[in-house]
Amino acid sequence: TQLERDKHSRYLLHCLREVPQPYAALDTSRLSLAYFCVAGLDVLAQLGKIDAPLRAGIVEWIYSLQVLPPSDGCAGLPADRLGGFRGSGYL
C-alpha cells in the first residue's frame, strides 16, 4: 500500500487549526498534539503547507505557554534551573 501523504497532511493541518472534538477536553495535551502534528508534517516533507499566518500563530501560542524564571532564581535555585512550558493557558 502507498502512504497517502496528502490525506495525512490535510488531517495534521486540520488538527493544528482546530483540535478534533475527541481531544478538546484534553487542553493540557494541546502542546503535545501540536508537536506531533508539526513533526508529522516534517516527516511527510509537508512543512511548507503550514502557511505564514498559521505558523506565526503557532509560534506566538507556544511562546504564550512559556514560563520564564525570575531573574534572581527562586528557592535557592539558580535562574537557569527554572522555567519551562505550561501545558495549557488555563492552568
All heavy atoms as an XYZ file, in Angstrom:
700
protein
N       0.838     -1.190      0.000
C       0.000      0.000      0.000
C       0.877      1.246      0.000
O       2.000      1.228      0.489
C      -0.928      0.026      1.234
O      -0.129      0.041      2.394
C      -1.882     -1.145      1.238
N       0.341      2.294     -0.516
C       1.046      3.569     -0.636
C       0.595      4.518      0.476
O      -0.594      4.608      0.777
C       0.731      4.181     -2.009
C       1.488      5.424     -2.339
C       2.940      5.144     -2.688
O       3.353      4.011     -2.821
N       3.709      6.190     -2.821
N       1.525      5.194      1.104
C       1.194      6.190      2.112
C       0.528      7.377      1.420
O       1.066      7.916      0.448
C       2.466      6.652      2.834
C       2.280      7.720      3.895
C       1.464      7.160      5.060
C       3.618      8.202      4.386
N      -0.609      7.773      1.898
C      -1.346      8.875      1.277
C      -0.947     10.190      1.950
O      -1.608     10.658      2.869
C      -2.842      8.613      1.364
C      -3.213      7.351      0.597
C      -4.704      7.168      0.487
O      -5.408      8.175      0.262
O      -5.147      6.027      0.617
N       0.146     10.759      1.467
C       0.715     11.970      2.066
C      -0.279     13.123      2.136
O      -0.351     13.825      3.134
C       1.944     12.428      1.285
C       3.138     11.547      1.458
C       4.289     12.067      0.573
N       5.334     11.091      0.488
C       6.452     11.154      1.186
N       6.675     12.164      1.995
N       7.357     10.215      1.070
N      -1.026     13.317      1.053
C      -1.961     14.449      1.039
C      -3.039     14.309      2.101
O      -3.359     15.270      2.804
C      -2.594     14.615     -0.340
C      -1.619     15.144     -1.366
O      -0.626     15.795     -0.970
O      -1.832     14.909     -2.565
N      -3.595     13.125      2.248
C      -4.631     12.924      3.260
C      -4.063     13.096      4.667
O      -4.681     13.724      5.521
C      -5.264     11.537      3.129
C      -6.225     11.419      1.973
C      -6.897     10.060      1.975
C      -7.872      9.951      0.824
N      -8.555      8.649      0.811
N      -2.883     12.539      4.881
C      -2.264     12.674      6.202
C      -1.933     14.138      6.501
O      -2.184     14.625      7.594
C      -0.995     11.821      6.288
C      -1.261     10.371      6.499
N      -1.520      9.514      5.468
C      -1.324      9.635      7.634
C      -1.716      8.301      5.951
N      -1.608      8.344      7.266
N      -1.376     14.834      5.532
C      -1.003     16.224      5.773
C      -2.249     17.092      5.972
O      -2.241     17.990      6.816
C      -0.114     16.776      4.664
O      -0.782     16.803      3.434
N      -3.334     16.822      5.253
C      -4.574     17.576      5.462
C      -5.103     17.357      6.879
O      -5.554     18.291      7.544
C      -5.640     17.183      4.433
C      -5.478     17.872      3.101
C      -6.729     17.800      2.248
N      -7.255     16.445      2.101
C      -6.949     15.601      1.121
N      -6.107     15.973      0.178
N      -7.493     14.406      1.070
N      -5.041     16.114      7.344
C      -5.509     15.816      8.703
C      -4.647     16.534      9.742
O      -5.169     17.134     10.686
C      -5.503     14.311      8.957
C      -5.912     13.953     10.362
C      -7.238     14.050     10.752
C      -4.971     13.562     11.309
C      -7.627     13.747     12.052
C      -5.342     13.255     12.602
C      -6.671     13.349     12.975
O      -7.037     13.061     14.263
N      -3.335     16.479      9.572
C      -2.442     17.131     10.524
C      -2.645     18.644     10.529
O      -2.654     19.278     11.592
C      -0.990     16.773     10.225
C      -0.636     15.294     10.440
C       0.744     14.999      9.871
C      -0.722     14.921     11.903
N      -2.836     19.235      9.356
C      -3.102     20.670      9.281
C      -4.428     21.010      9.949
O      -4.554     22.025     10.636
C      -3.101     21.142      7.828
C      -1.726     21.259      7.189
C      -1.854     21.398      5.679
C      -0.960     22.419      7.786
N      -5.426     20.159      9.745
C      -6.727     20.368     10.393
C      -6.557     20.360     11.919
O      -7.125     21.199     12.613
C      -7.713     19.289      9.955
C      -8.984     19.295     10.739
N      -9.953     20.262     10.578
C      -9.423     18.464     11.716
C     -10.948     20.023     11.413
N     -10.648     18.934     12.121
N      -5.773     19.416     12.415
C      -5.545     19.320     13.866
C      -4.795     20.531     14.399
O      -4.991     20.927     15.551
C      -4.787     18.037     14.205
S      -5.759     16.543     13.968
N      -3.939     21.136     13.588
C      -3.233     22.347     14.013
C      -4.179     23.545     14.078
O      -4.034     24.413     14.935
C      -2.082     22.668     13.063
C      -0.813     21.860     13.244
C       0.171     22.176     12.121
C      -0.176     22.122     14.597
N      -5.146     23.582     13.167
C      -6.074     24.713     13.125
C      -7.184     24.591     14.162
O      -7.646     25.583     14.712
C      -6.683     24.831     11.734
C      -5.693     25.292     10.698
C      -6.366     25.566      9.362
N      -5.407     26.055      8.408
C      -4.840     25.314      7.471
N      -5.148     24.033      7.351
N      -3.956     25.839      6.659
N      -7.620     23.373     14.386
C      -8.740     23.137     15.302
C      -8.561     21.770     15.947
O      -8.429     20.766     15.250
C     -10.051     23.177     14.519
C     -11.265     23.005     15.359
C     -12.537     23.099     14.531
O     -12.525     23.717     13.464
O     -13.540     22.539     14.985
N      -8.574     21.751     17.269
C      -8.401     20.479     17.980
C      -9.614     19.599     17.689
O     -10.750     20.035     17.855
C      -8.252     20.715     19.498
C      -8.155     19.403     20.250
C      -7.044     21.576     19.780
N      -9.401     18.358     17.240
C     -10.528     17.463     16.983
C     -11.372     17.255     18.244
O     -10.842     17.240     19.361
C      -9.864     16.150     16.565
C      -8.508     16.544     16.098
C      -8.125     17.737     16.925
N     -12.672     17.116     18.073
C     -13.609     17.012     19.192
C     -13.193     15.989     20.251
O     -13.260     16.296     21.436
C     -15.017     16.689     18.664
C     -16.077     16.677     19.749
C     -16.204     18.005     20.477
O     -16.077     19.059     19.889
N     -16.428     17.954     21.776
N     -12.733     14.779     19.883
C     -12.360     13.825     20.935
C     -11.217     14.313     21.843
O     -11.060     13.823     22.950
C     -11.915     12.583     20.167
C     -12.549     12.708     18.832
C     -12.646     14.182     18.567
N     -10.435     15.282     21.358
C      -9.300     15.773     22.135
C      -9.548     17.135     22.765
O      -8.691     17.661     23.465
C      -8.060     15.859     21.250
C      -7.734     14.563     20.567
C      -7.895     14.409     19.203
C      -7.306     13.461     21.307
C      -7.618     13.202     18.582
C      -7.040     12.254     20.694
C      -7.192     12.137     19.326
O      -6.933     10.941     18.724
N     -10.709     17.715     22.536
C     -10.997     19.073     23.011
C     -10.920     19.174     24.531
O     -10.504     20.202     25.065
C     -12.360     19.527     22.518
N     -11.316     18.135     25.238
C     -11.288     18.172     26.701
C      -9.874     18.024     27.252
O      -9.639     18.269     28.428
C     -12.176     17.068     27.267
N      -8.933     17.645     26.426
C      -7.549     17.428     26.864
C      -6.703     18.664     26.601
O      -5.668     18.607     25.950
C      -6.962     16.213     26.148
C      -7.720     14.896     26.326
C      -7.135     13.823     25.434
C      -7.697     14.457     27.773
N      -7.143     19.795     27.113
C      -6.475     21.058     26.819
C      -4.994     21.038     27.193
O      -4.174     21.627     26.497
C      -7.182     22.202     27.528
C      -6.680     23.554     27.074
O      -6.712     23.803     25.846
O      -6.241     24.341     27.921
N      -4.652     20.341     28.249
C      -3.250     20.319     28.663
C      -2.386     19.499     27.715
O      -1.164     19.545     27.805
C      -3.102     19.762     30.092
O      -3.697     18.476     30.150
C      -3.747     20.679     31.107
N      -2.993     18.768     26.799
C      -2.242     17.973     25.829
C      -2.093     18.680     24.482
O      -1.515     18.119     23.550
C      -2.922     16.621     25.618
O      -2.964     15.899     26.824
N      -2.617     19.893     24.381
C      -2.580     20.598     23.091
C      -1.159     20.848     22.602
O      -0.890     20.761     21.406
C      -3.335     21.920     23.182
C      -4.839     21.722     23.232
C      -5.571     23.021     23.322
N      -5.354     23.794     22.104
C      -5.460     25.109     22.041
N      -5.751     25.807     23.113
N      -5.247     25.739     20.913
N      -0.251     21.160     23.513
C       1.136     21.408     23.115
C       1.748     20.132     22.530
O       2.443     20.183     21.517
C       1.954     21.922     24.294
C       3.356     22.442     23.999
C       3.337     23.547     22.957
C       4.000     22.950     25.278
N       1.471     18.992     23.142
C       1.964     17.715     22.611
C       1.338     17.411     21.261
O       2.012     16.949     20.337
C       1.661     16.568     23.581
O       2.359     16.752     24.779
N       0.035     17.662     21.134
C      -0.648     17.434     19.860
C      -0.034     18.303     18.761
O       0.235     17.827     17.647
C      -2.139     17.721     20.001
C      -2.983     17.533     18.754
C      -2.949     16.087     18.281
C      -4.414     17.980     19.010
N       0.215     19.565     19.076
C       0.829     20.469     18.092
C       2.214     19.968     17.694
O       2.576     19.985     16.510
C       0.919     21.883     18.656
N       2.990     19.507     18.662
C       4.321     18.969     18.362
C       4.219     17.803     17.376
O       4.945     17.747     16.387
C       5.021     18.516     19.645
C       6.254     17.696     19.358
C       7.443     18.316     18.995
C       6.219     16.307     19.383
C       8.570     17.573     18.694
C       7.341     15.555     19.086
C       8.506     16.188     18.740
O       9.621     15.450     18.433
N       3.329     16.852     17.661
C       3.226     15.684     16.794
C       2.675     16.040     15.417
O       3.068     15.430     14.418
C       2.399     14.586     17.466
C       3.164     13.879     18.551
C       2.811     14.034     19.878
C       4.262     13.093     18.240
C       3.536     13.403     20.879
C       4.994     12.461     19.236
C       4.631     12.614     20.561
N       1.814     17.035     15.337
C       1.320     17.471     14.027
C       2.442     18.086     13.191
O       2.606     17.761     12.015
C       0.178     18.468     14.191
S      -1.345     17.744     14.796
N       3.216     18.976     13.812
C       4.325     19.614     13.089
C       5.385     18.572     12.729
O       5.891     18.548     11.608
C       4.924     20.777     13.914
C       6.198     21.300     13.275
C       3.902     21.898     14.056
N       5.711     17.676     13.666
C       6.703     16.634     13.395
C       6.209     15.702     12.284
O       6.983     15.295     11.415
C       7.003     15.832     14.657
N       4.922     15.376     12.300
C       4.356     14.522     11.254
C       4.442     15.185      9.894
O       4.780     14.545      8.895
N       4.146     16.481      9.831
C       4.270     17.195      8.562
C       5.720     17.220      8.095
O       6.005     17.113      6.898
C       3.720     18.616      8.703
C       2.197     18.706      8.807
C       1.775     20.092      9.268
C       1.549     18.356      7.475
N       6.646     17.333      9.031
C       8.059     17.312      8.682
C       8.453     15.954      8.102
O       9.127     15.879      7.072
C       8.899     17.639      9.912
C      10.373     17.806      9.598
O      10.725     18.165      8.451
O      11.190     17.580     10.503
N       8.021     14.873      8.744
C       8.330     13.525      8.259
C       7.766     13.318      6.853
O       8.385     12.668      6.008
C       7.772     12.454      9.235
C       7.795     11.070      8.628
C       8.554     12.475     10.542
N       6.589     13.901      6.601
C       5.953     13.775      5.286
C       6.502     14.772      4.268
O       6.044     14.817      3.130
C       4.435     13.982      5.419
C       3.690     12.933      6.224
C       2.256     13.384      6.483
C       3.719     11.593      5.513
N       7.483     15.578      4.688
C       8.060     16.633      3.838
C       6.968     17.602      3.374
O       6.931     18.022      2.226
C       8.805     16.030      2.651
N       6.084     17.966      4.316
C       4.956     18.837      4.004
C       4.918     20.092      4.884
O       3.881     20.737      4.989
C       3.643     18.054      4.188
C       3.513     16.819      3.341
C       3.373     17.144      1.869
O       2.543     17.959      1.485
N       4.184     16.519      1.048
N       6.041     20.439      5.509
C       6.057     21.627      6.363
C       5.670     22.892      5.602
O       5.097     23.813      6.180
C       7.435     21.822      7.001
C       7.736     20.990      8.234
C       9.163     21.242      8.703
C       6.758     21.275      9.350
N       5.951     22.918      4.322
C       5.614     24.076      3.502
C       4.124     24.334      3.405
O       3.701     25.410      3.003
N       3.313     23.356      3.785
C       1.857     23.541      3.741
C       1.332     24.342      4.920
O       0.172     24.722      4.943
C       1.159     22.188      3.667
C       1.379     21.504      2.334
C       0.428     20.362      2.140
C       0.604     19.818      0.726
N      -0.427     18.849      0.392
N       2.190     24.596      5.919
C       1.785     25.469      7.019
C       1.988     26.898      6.539
O       3.119     27.350      6.380
C       2.611     25.210      8.296
C       2.500     23.759      8.741
C       2.158     26.147      9.408
C       3.382     23.406      9.925
N       0.891     27.614      6.275
C       1.022     28.969      5.741
C       1.560     29.922      6.812
O       1.564     29.616      8.005
C      -0.298     29.466      5.151
C      -1.447     29.472      6.147
O      -1.209     29.714      7.342
O      -2.586     29.226      5.727
N       2.039     31.055      6.363
C       2.717     32.006      7.256
C       1.841     32.451      8.426
O       2.327     32.497      9.563
C       3.225     33.211      6.468
N       0.556     32.801      8.224
C      -0.252     33.209      9.376
C      -0.426     32.086     10.403
O      -0.362     32.334     11.611
C      -1.599     33.592      8.757
C      -1.295     33.918      7.338
C      -0.163     33.017      6.964
N      -0.627     30.861      9.949
C      -0.765     29.739     10.873
C       0.551     29.499     11.607
O       0.570     29.304     12.827
C      -1.202     28.471     10.141
C      -1.358     27.210     11.003
C      -2.357     27.429     12.133
C      -1.774     26.023     10.140
N       1.665     29.546     10.892
C       2.978     29.353     11.503
C       3.219     30.406     12.586
O       3.633     30.101     13.701
C       4.073     29.426     10.445
C       5.455     29.115     10.974
C       6.543     29.155      9.902
N       6.171     28.539      8.656
C       6.052     29.192      7.495
N       6.312     30.485      7.426
N       5.693     28.555      6.400
N       2.920     31.662     12.257
C       3.111     32.746     13.230
C       2.200     32.544     14.441
O       2.614     32.779     15.583
C       2.837     34.095     12.573
N       0.978     32.096     14.208
C       0.054     31.849     15.306
C       0.521     30.729     16.212
O       0.396     30.818     17.442
N       1.071     29.684     15.624
C       1.586     28.562     16.411
C       2.759     29.025     17.269
O       2.822     28.733     18.469
C       2.011     27.393     15.496
C       0.786     26.763     14.831
C       2.788     26.344     16.279
C       1.121     25.800     13.697
N       3.672     29.755     16.679
C       4.853     30.243     17.416
C       4.415     31.160     18.554
O       4.881     31.028     19.700
C       5.843     30.950     16.469
C       6.929     31.669     17.241
C       6.448     29.951     15.492
N       3.491     32.078     18.270
C       3.009     33.003     19.301
C       2.320     32.234     20.435
O       2.529     32.530     21.613
C       2.030     33.997     18.671
C       1.516     35.037     19.625
C       0.586     36.019     18.934
O       0.832     36.359     17.762
O      -0.380     36.431     19.575
N       1.518     31.244     20.088
C       0.822     30.443     21.095
C       1.822     29.670     21.964
O       1.684     29.632     23.188
C      -0.160     29.496     20.411
C      -0.774     28.509     21.326
C      -1.672     28.761     22.327
C      -0.522     27.111     21.353
N      -2.003     27.594     22.959
C      -1.317     26.562     22.382
C       0.277     26.260     20.598
C      -1.310     25.205     22.675
C       0.262     24.911     20.881
C      -0.515     24.397     21.913
N       2.844     29.069     21.332
C       3.848     28.325     22.096
C       4.576     29.257     23.069
O       4.755     28.935     24.244
C       4.842     27.601     21.166
C       4.130     26.444     20.448
C       6.056     27.088     21.944
C       4.941     25.801     19.347
N       4.963     30.438     22.595
C       5.644     31.378     23.492
C       4.725     31.853     24.615
O       5.190     32.156     25.711
C       6.208     32.569     22.725
C       7.548     32.285     22.083
C       7.768     32.520     20.741
C       8.607     31.777     22.835
C       8.997     32.259     20.156
C       9.829     31.518     22.267
C      10.021     31.760     20.930
O      11.241     31.501     20.359
N       3.416     31.902     24.366
C       2.493     32.317     25.429
C       2.441     31.288     26.553
O       2.042     31.612     27.670
C       1.089     32.546     24.867
O       0.411     31.316     24.642
N       2.830     30.055     26.272
C       2.833     28.996     27.279
C       4.169     28.896     28.019
O       4.296     28.131     28.971
C       2.518     27.643     26.627
C       1.142     27.532     25.971
C       1.018     26.200     25.248
C       0.034     27.710     26.978
N       5.149     29.674     27.587
C       6.469     29.607     28.208
C       6.440     30.239     29.595
O       5.862     31.297     29.806
C       7.494     30.317     27.342
C       8.911     30.151     27.818
C       9.907     30.774     26.864
O       9.562     31.612     26.047
N      11.148     30.373     26.960
N       7.065     29.557     30.539
C       7.200     30.065     31.902
C       8.652     30.464     32.080
O       9.549     29.620     32.002
C       6.822     28.982     32.943
C       7.043     29.496     34.355
C       5.399     28.514     32.737
N       8.880     31.742     32.277
C      10.242     32.243     32.438
C      10.607     32.298     33.916
O       9.771     32.636     34.758
C      10.368     33.628     31.815
C      10.114     33.668     30.309
C      10.080     35.113     29.819
C      11.167     32.881     29.570
N      11.840     31.989     34.235
C      12.253     32.037     35.641
C      12.441     33.477     36.093
O      12.713     34.360     35.289
C      13.600     31.301     35.627
C      14.126     31.535     34.256
C      12.918     31.560     33.351
N      12.307     33.708     37.394
C      12.638     35.045     37.896
C      14.133     35.289     37.696
O      14.930     34.349     37.736
C      12.268     34.985     39.381
C      12.139     33.545     39.711
C      11.877     32.803     38.440
N      14.491     36.515     37.474
C      15.892     36.823     37.161
C      16.841     36.490     38.313
O      18.017     36.237     38.088
C      16.035     38.294     36.777
O      15.614     39.113     37.849
N      16.330     36.454     39.534
C      17.202     36.177     40.680
C      17.102     34.733     41.170
O      17.624     34.388     42.213
C      16.887     37.133     41.823
C      15.447     36.996     42.305
O      14.650     36.296     41.649
O      15.119     37.601     43.340
N      16.422     33.875     40.416
C      16.240     32.495     40.853
C      15.113     32.415     41.861
O      14.405     33.389     42.104
N      14.947     31.276     42.444
C      13.853     31.090     43.394
C      14.173     29.900     44.283
O      14.700     28.882     43.810
C      12.550     30.852     42.637
S      11.127     30.597     43.678
N      13.840     29.997     45.521
C      14.018     28.898     46.480
C      15.444     28.353     46.472
O      15.663     27.153     46.574
C      13.020     27.788     46.190
N      16.414     29.255     46.289
C      17.798     28.829     46.337
C      18.316     28.204     45.048
O      19.481     27.835     44.972
N      17.471     28.078     44.030
C      17.922     27.512     42.754
C      18.363     28.626     41.826
O      17.777     29.702     41.815
C      16.790     26.720     42.088
C      16.321     25.467     42.815
C      15.088     24.906     42.140
C      17.426     24.420     42.832
N      19.388     28.382     41.016
C      19.809     29.400     40.051
C      18.733     29.595     38.980
O      17.952     28.693     38.696
C      21.088     28.832     39.456
C      21.069     27.376     39.762
C      20.222     27.194     40.979
N      18.691     30.776     38.410
C      17.657     31.130     37.431
C      17.629     30.183     36.235
O      16.579     29.958     35.646
C      17.851     32.565     36.963
N      18.780     29.624     35.853
C      18.791     28.743     34.675
C      18.202     27.365     34.967
O      18.100     26.532     34.076
C      20.199     28.619     34.103
C      21.170     27.946     35.059
O      20.845     27.802     36.253
O      22.266     27.586     34.600
N      17.800     27.093     36.196
C      17.225     25.791     36.560
C      15.706     25.841     36.633
O      15.065     24.865     36.975
C      17.760     25.345     37.925
C      19.251     25.153     38.014
C      19.745     23.815     37.510
N      18.986     22.667     37.921
C      19.175     21.958     39.022
N      20.119     22.312     39.877
N      18.445     20.910     39.285
N      15.131     26.995     36.371
C      13.690     27.174     36.488
C      13.102     27.529     35.138
O      13.790     27.983     34.244
C      13.371     28.289     37.486
C      13.936     28.099     38.887
C      13.740     29.359     39.702
C      13.264     26.919     39.567
N      11.815     27.347     34.991
C      11.143     27.714     33.758
C      10.725     26.485     32.986
O      10.947     25.353     33.398
N      10.093     26.713     31.885
C       9.609     25.619     31.050
C       8.357     26.055     30.332
O       8.220     27.217     29.938
N       7.405     25.128     30.174
C       6.164     25.426     29.462
C       4.974     24.903     30.248
O       5.024     23.804     30.797
C       6.175     24.776     28.066
C       7.123     25.433     27.126
C       8.431     25.015     27.037
C       6.709     26.490     26.335
C       9.323     25.633     26.175
C       7.586     27.117     25.479
C       8.900     26.686     25.391
N       3.912     25.704     30.273
C       2.644     25.233     30.819
C       2.000     24.354     29.762
O       2.165     24.581     28.575
C       1.687     26.406     31.086
C       2.137     27.339     32.168
C       1.057     28.387     32.429
N       0.813     29.229     31.273
C       1.418     30.383     31.036
N       2.319     30.831     31.873
N       1.140     31.089     29.963
N       1.227     23.388     30.168
C       0.514     22.544     29.215
C      -0.683     23.242     28.619
O      -1.197     22.848     27.579
N      -1.144     24.311     29.269
C      -2.351     24.989     28.842
C      -2.310     26.427     29.318
O      -1.673     26.752     30.310
C      -3.563     24.284     29.445
O      -4.719     25.054     29.305
N      -3.026     27.277     28.621
C      -3.147     28.656     29.052
C      -4.099     28.819     30.214
O      -4.221     29.884     30.794
N      -4.816     27.753     30.567
C      -5.821     27.820     31.620
C      -5.339     27.284     32.947
O      -6.099     27.182     33.881
C      -7.082     27.062     31.196
C      -7.733     27.701     30.001
C      -7.619     27.120     28.755
C      -8.414     28.893     30.146
C      -8.193     27.725     27.660
C      -8.987     29.506     29.046
C      -8.885     28.923     27.801
O      -9.434     29.508     26.721
N      -4.093     26.870     33.042
C      -3.565     26.357     34.305
C      -2.918     27.457     35.107
O      -2.357     28.361     34.637
C      -2.549     25.253     34.050
C      -3.116     23.972     33.469
C      -1.983     22.991     33.200
C      -4.099     23.339     34.416
